Amino acid sequence: MSTTVIPEPIAQLQRQLDQFRSTQPRGRRLPDSMWQAAVELAREHGVYSVAHPLRLDYTGLKKRLGGVSHEKHASRHSSN
């Protein structure tokens, strides 16, 4: 049996999200700062590796990541 270890930065955001969710009505939108933190983590660790433990919408996170990704812009400019 394999246990997945969640990297500390993801675990830290997970604690913040759990606290936010415990104090807000169900269905309330997450603050942009939390989404931005998730985007930064997804850039480093991958969308699924962040979305799954944080219980975030995979597609929503992927769209946010795609909207601000520097790597995609850089690859477009480098292909002349």
Secondary structure as the mmCIF struct_conf table of DSSP 4:
data_model
#
loop_
_struct_conf.conf_type_id
_struct_conf.id
_struct_conf.beg_label_comp_id
_struct_conf.beg_label_asym_id
_struct_conf.beg_label_seq_id
_struct_conf.end_label_comp_id
_struct_conf.end_label_asym_id
_struct_conf.end_label_seq_id
HELX_LH_PP_P HELX_LH_PP_P1 THR A 4 PRO A 7
HELX_RH_AL_P HELX_RH_AL_P1 GLU A 8 THR A 23
BEND BEND1 GLN A 24 GLN A 24
TURN_TY1_P TURN_TY1_P1 ARG A 26 GLY A 27
HELX_LH_PP_P HELX_LH_PP_P2 ARG A 28 PRO A 31
HELX_RH_AL_P HELX_RH_AL_P2 ASP A 32 HIS A 45
HELX_RH_AL_P HELX_RH_AL_P3 VAL A 47 LEU A 54
TURN_TY1_P TURN_TY1_P2 ARG A 55 ARG A 55
HELX_RH_AL_P HELX_RH_AL_P4 TYR A 58 VAL A 68
HELX_RH_AL_P HELX_RH_AL_P5 HIS A 70 SER A 78
#
